[in-house]
Amino acid sequence: MLGELINLNLFAFFMIFARVGTALSLVPGFSAAYVPQRLRLGLALAISFVMTPPLAASLPVMPSSTIALALLIIGEVIVGGFLGMIGRTLIGTLQTAGTIIAYASSMANALIQDPVAEQQSSTVSGFLLTMGMVLIFVTDMHHLMLQSIAMSYTVFVPGAPLPVGDFSDHAGQLVMRSFAMGL
């Protein structure tokens, strides 16, 4: 009985960790280059550990075949990646706006290494991205990101077919609106 309990809890933990870990590796603030990888991994493990008891009942049973298990985990990684890329795309709006402002104000040649965008960018976009990150954490929107990952288990049920068409449609619409807002 103890062996079954350990197997079930480890299966549930790793299923949750697949989605949470992928999402945390992509959402803004947690995925920045200045956040050490061990801290990100520890945070993803801690959040998964906290989320396992309430979500374990909503997970499917552990499949008997390795291929079915791999497909289940790949589905969770895809959902986590989708959730993380939503935040990354939205924060890209600030990058676009800052670059356009820099071009319009003749400050486009003043480049700095931007730790949020992880590339060289104009000082204006670096400022906007830094202020965006500050506002995310000051207004507690990072809690909203974590809460949306937890609530995603009601929308994207583990083991159910992935709505790939909806994913691609939403991603296209999000990139279009993000760029238009930055412009």
C-alpha positions as CSV (number, residue, x, y, z in Angstrom):
1,M,0.0,0.0,0.0
2,L,2.8,2.4,0.8
3,G,4.4,1.6,-2.5
4,E,1.2,2.5,-4.4
5,L,0.8,5.7,-2.4
6,I,4.4,6.7,-3.3
7,N,3.9,5.9,-7.0
8,L,0.6,7.8,-7.2
9,N,2.0,10.8,-5.5
10,L,5.2,10.8,-7.5
11,F,3.2,10.4,-10.7
12,A,0.9,13.3,-9.7
13,F,3.9,15.4,-8.6
14,F,5.8,15.0,-11.9
15,M,2.7,15.6,-14.0
16,I,2.1,18.9,-12.2
17,F,5.8,19.7,-12.3
18,A,5.9,19.2,-16.1
19,R,3.3,22.0,-16.6
20,V,4.4,24.3,-13.7
21,G,8.1,23.9,-14.5
22,T,7.7,24.7,-18.2
23,A,5.4,27.7,-17.5
24,L,7.8,29.1,-14.9
25,S,10.7,28.7,-17.3
26,L,8.9,31.0,-19.7
27,V,6.8,33.6,-17.8
28,P,8.3,37.0,-17.4
29,G,10.2,37.8,-14.2
30,F,10.9,34.2,-13.3
31,S,12.5,33.3,-16.6
32,A,14.9,36.2,-16.8
33,A,18.6,35.5,-17.2
34,Y,19.4,37.2,-13.9
35,V,17.3,34.6,-11.9
36,P,19.6,31.6,-11.3
37,Q,18.5,28.3,-12.8
38,R,18.7,26.6,-9.4
39,L,16.3,29.1,-7.9
40,R,13.9,28.6,-10.8
41,L,14.1,24.9,-10.4
42,G,13.6,25.1,-6.6
43,L,10.7,27.5,-7.0
44,A,9.0,25.2,-9.6
45,L,9.5,22.1,-7.3
46,A,8.1,24.0,-4.3
47,I,5.1,25.2,-6.2
48,S,4.5,21.8,-7.7
49,F,4.8,20.3,-4.2
50,V,2.2,22.7,-2.9
51,M,-0.2,22.2,-5.8
52,T,0.0,18.3,-5.8
53,P,-2.5,17.6,-2.9
54,P,-5.5,19.7,-4.3
55,L,-4.9,18.7,-7.9
56,A,-4.0,15.0,-7.6
57,A,-7.6,13.9,-7.7
58,S,-8.2,15.7,-11.1
59,L,-5.3,13.9,-12.8
60,P,-5.8,10.8,-14.8
61,V,-4.5,7.5,-13.6
62,M,-1.0,6.5,-14.3
63,P,-0.9,4.8,-17.7
64,S,0.6,1.3,-18.0
65,S,2.6,1.9,-21.2
66,T,5.6,4.1,-21.5
67,I,4.4,5.7,-24.7
68,A,1.1,6.8,-23.1
69,L,3.0,8.3,-20.2
70,A,5.4,10.1,-22.5
71,L,2.4,11.5,-24.5
72,L,0.8,12.6,-21.2
73,I,3.9,14.4,-20.0
74,I,4.5,16.0,-23.5
75,G,0.9,17.3,-23.4
76,E,1.5,18.9,-20.0
77,V,4.8,20.5,-21.3
78,I,2.9,21.9,-24.3
79,V,0.2,23.5,-22.1
80,G,2.8,24.9,-19.7
81,G,4.7,26.3,-22.7
82,F,1.6,27.9,-24.0
83,L,0.8,29.5,-20.7
84,G,4.3,30.8,-20.3
85,M,4.5,32.2,-23.8
86,I,1.4,34.3,-23.2
87,G,3.2,36.3,-20.6
88,R,6.4,36.5,-22.6
89,T,4.4,37.8,-25.7
90,L,2.7,40.4,-23.6
91,I,5.9,41.7,-22.2
92,G,7.3,41.8,-25.7
93,T,4.8,44.7,-26.2
94,L,7.1,46.9,-24.1
95,Q,10.1,45.9,-26.2
96,T,8.3,46.9,-29.4
97,A,7.1,50.1,-27.9
98,G,10.5,51.0,-26.6
99,T,12.2,50.3,-29.9
100,I,9.7,52.4,-31.8
101,I,10.0,55.3,-29.3
102,A,13.8,55.1,-29.6
103,Y,13.7,55.2,-33.4
104,A,11.3,58.2,-33.3
105,S,13.4,60.1,-30.8
106,S,16.8,59.3,-32.5
107,M,18.0,57.2,-29.6
108,A,18.1,53.9,-31.4
109,N,21.9,53.8,-31.5
110,A,22.2,54.0,-27.7
111,L,22.2,50.3,-27.0
112,I,22.6,48.5,-23.7
113,Q,22.5,44.9,-22.7
114,D,18.9,44.3,-21.5
115,P,18.7,41.6,-18.9
116,V,14.9,41.1,-19.4
117,A,15.0,40.7,-23.2
118,E,18.4,39.0,-22.9
119,Q,19.8,40.9,-25.9
120,Q,21.0,44.3,-26.8
121,S,18.3,46.8,-27.0
122,S,17.7,50.5,-26.9
123,T,17.9,52.3,-23.6
124,V,14.2,53.3,-23.9
125,S,13.0,49.7,-24.3
126,G,15.3,48.6,-21.5
127,F,13.8,51.2,-19.3
128,L,10.2,50.1,-20.3
129,L,11.0,46.4,-19.7
130,T,12.6,47.1,-16.4
131,M,9.6,49.2,-15.3
132,G,7.3,46.5,-16.6
133,M,9.0,43.9,-14.5
134,V,8.9,46.1,-11.4
135,L,5.2,46.8,-11.9
136,I,4.5,43.0,-12.3
137,F,6.0,42.3,-8.9
138,V,4.9,45.5,-7.1
139,T,1.2,45.0,-8.1
140,D,1.4,41.3,-7.2
141,M,0.6,40.2,-10.8
142,H,3.1,37.4,-10.4
143,H,0.6,35.8,-8.0
144,L,-2.0,36.1,-10.8
145,M,0.4,34.3,-13.1
146,L,0.9,31.5,-10.6
147,Q,-2.9,31.3,-10.0
148,S,-3.6,31.1,-13.7
149,I,-1.2,28.1,-13.9
150,A,-3.1,26.4,-11.1
151,M,-6.5,27.2,-12.6
152,S,-5.4,26.0,-16.0
153,Y,-6.2,22.4,-14.8
154,T,-9.9,23.2,-15.1
155,V,-9.5,24.5,-18.7
156,F,-6.8,22.2,-20.0
157,V,-7.6,18.9,-18.3
158,P,-4.6,16.5,-18.2
159,G,-5.0,13.6,-20.5
160,A,-7.7,15.3,-22.7
161,P,-6.9,16.1,-26.3
162,L,-5.1,19.4,-26.7
163,P,-6.9,22.1,-28.5
164,V,-4.0,22.7,-30.9
165,G,-6.1,24.8,-33.3
166,D,-7.2,27.1,-30.5
167,F,-3.6,27.3,-29.2
168,S,-2.4,28.5,-32.6
169,D,-5.3,30.8,-33.2
170,H,-4.9,32.4,-29.8
171,A,-1.1,32.7,-30.2
172,G,-1.5,34.5,-33.6
173,Q,-4.2,36.8,-32.2
174,L,-2.0,37.6,-29.2
175,V,1.1,38.4,-31.3
176,M,-1.0,40.6,-33.6
177,R,-2.6,42.5,-30.7
178,S,0.7,42.8,-28.8
179,F,2.5,44.3,-31.8
180,A,-0.4,46.7,-32.5
181,M,-0.4,47.8,-28.9
182,G,3.4,48.3,-28.9
183,L,3.0,50.3,-32.2
